[in-house]
Amino acid sequence: MAAAVGLIAAVTGCEVFEDQTPEFINLRMDGPAGEVVNVIYSKQFVAGVNEAGVTRVEVFGSDTVVHVLPIDTIIDVRLEQRLFLQAFPSTDTLRVDVNIEVDDRGLYDNDGLIYLMEPWKFLYQFNARFSDDIEVVI
């Protein structure tokens, strides 16, 4: 009996019983201070992976925000439980460091170059898997 109580206490302390449904996504993008980055935000899209392994995103509604680095913003995803982001610099190339968290759980942490003609893309949908090769239709 004591072992069963100990097991229940150990299991309830784990994330097994935590609600993993997303509420907020925190986007942080850092780079040279004062540089301009245009970010398309959308929760109105359909996405799927084709037989070639390419993720296709068709955006129906979006907002484009002109940011001055650094970016630190929180997006409410409680209703839609998904988010598509596309960022492109105002110059030809720009080195950025991007960190994305869903309810304080690390989801994405990477740095590199983003290009005006080949924007950086990020796709999140609760309980769905997509490839890193993303084709976008806006």
Order of alpha helices (4+ residues) and beta strands (2+ residues): alpha-beta-beta-beta-beta-beta-beta-beta-beta-beta
